[in-house]
Amino acid sequence: MSGAVTARAKGRPSGRRWVRRLAGVLGFALLLVLLWLYREHLAQLRHLTAGDVLLVLGLFVVFRVASAGAYLCLLRRTGCPMPLAEATVLQSVASYLSLVVPKAGGVATLAYARQTYRLPVLVHMHVLVALPVVQLAALVVLGAALFWWLDPAVGRWAVAAVFMSGLGLFGVAKIVRRIPGGAGSVAQRVARSLRYFPPRSVLACGVVFAVCTLLQAVRLHVVADALGAYPVFVGLVLLTALAQVASVVSLVPGGLGVREGILIYGATLAALDPEQAAVAAVGDRGVALAGTIGMGLIGTWLLPRWPPKRREAQPPPPREA
């Protein structure tokens, strides 16, 4: 019997669980260090008006709706007739649960679709495998395009594309390995899941993910502008894409501290000082965290009471290569 199995049998966390727990602690510690280093500048957050906070919160809600739309681009192909409003509530609950217990959001999504729409778990797995692959591909393409926009010299944006692609491949492998219910290697599972969906659905999903990145950058721009900074929007979009890729690759839940560190380190790309980037990142993180908790709590009350307009999903046959 292996050490991991022995530890699990005795009720002790396995080595990988200890690594994830340690990564979460380190991420939280990194965020605390950043807060301490920029504690004097964070006092500027009190200059945010109620209108500014409500605007950022409204953009977060739109971002959550767009994220649900990306999910539906692939889910509808399985024959599941879930409407956008219900998908938005479901994704809000899943994000909220993932803050409390890792993987709980994905499990809740699978269980809800299975119970409500009779969607087979193995069919739903195609969505869960393809979704992060499409997201990371969209981020790599968007990041390379923005690097080229800022500096048309071939060397810099090509290196950036290769670097982000490497991070993306690592992130895909990490995510797919954690999704049960599939046979074969990571590459085989990804190829099988992508072939399940028509190219039009995959392309639409990628475009929606790019829109989600733009919405996150707009939130940062609103916070920075409210604090008296004048960032370059293209640079903010690029930093947001880099931060999202790093958050997926990192072992830290939610990219805690990682996203803020990237925004601070690359602040000059958006014509910001590190102090301004730190304040904007922390302000945006605070509003997003409040929005996640608020929408999650509302969703946990609303979802069981959703109008019973259900019909069983009719999954189409898998696409051949």
Secondary structure as the mmCIF struct_conf table of DSSP 4:
data_model
#
loop_
_struct_conf.conf_type_id
_struct_conf.id
_struct_conf.beg_label_comp_id
_struct_conf.beg_label_asym_id
_struct_conf.beg_label_seq_id
_struct_conf.end_label_comp_id
_struct_conf.end_label_asym_id
_struct_conf.end_label_seq_id
HELX_RH_AL_P HELX_RH_AL_P1 GLY A 3 ALA A 9
TURN_TY1_P TURN_TY1_P1 LYS A 10 GLY A 11
HELX_LH_PP_P HELX_LH_PP_P1 ARG A 12 SER A 14
HELX_RH_AL_P HELX_RH_AL_P2 GLY A 15 LEU A 37
TURN_TY1_P TURN_TY1_P2 TYR A 38 GLU A 40
HELX_RH_3T_P HELX_RH_3T_P1 HIS A 41 HIS A 47
HELX_RH_AL_P HELX_RH_AL_P3 ALA A 50 LEU A 75
HELX_RH_3T_P HELX_RH_3T_P2 ARG A 76 THR A 78
TURN_TY1_P TURN_TY1_P3 GLY A 79 GLY A 79
HELX_RH_AL_P HELX_RH_AL_P4 LEU A 84 VAL A 100
BEND BEND1 VAL A 101 VAL A 101
TURN_TY1_P TURN_TY1_P4 PRO A 102 LYS A 103
HELX_RH_AL_P HELX_RH_AL_P5 ALA A 104 TYR A 117
HELX_RH_AL_P HELX_RH_AL_P6 VAL A 121 LEU A 150
HELX_RH_AL_P HELX_RH_AL_P7 VAL A 154 ARG A 177
TURN_TY1_P TURN_TY1_P5 ARG A 178 ARG A 178
BEND BEND2 ILE A 179 ILE A 179
BEND BEND3 GLY A 181 GLY A 181
BEND BEND4 GLY A 184 GLY A 184
HELX_RH_AL_P HELX_RH_AL_P8 VAL A 186 TYR A 196
BEND BEND5 PHE A 197 PHE A 197
HELX_RH_AL_P HELX_RH_AL_P9 PRO A 199 ALA A 226
TURN_TY1_P TURN_TY1_P6 LEU A 227 GLY A 228
HELX_RH_AL_P HELX_RH_AL_P10 PHE A 233 VAL A 249
BEND BEND6 SER A 250 VAL A 252
HELX_RH_3T_P HELX_RH_3T_P3 PRO A 253 GLY A 255
TURN_TY1_P TURN_TY1_P7 LEU A 256 GLY A 257
HELX_RH_AL_P HELX_RH_AL_P11 VAL A 258 TYR A 265
TURN_TY1_P TURN_TY1_P8 GLY A 266 GLY A 266
HELX_RH_3T_P HELX_RH_3T_P4 ALA A 267 ALA A 270
TURN_TY1_P TURN_TY1_P9 ALA A 271 ALA A 271
HELX_RH_AL_P HELX_RH_AL_P12 PRO A 274 LEU A 302
HELX_RH_3T_P HELX_RH_3T_P5 LEU A 303 ARG A 305
BEND BEND7 TRP A 306 TRP A 306
HELX_LH_PP_P HELX_LH_PP_P2 PRO A 315 GLU A 320
#
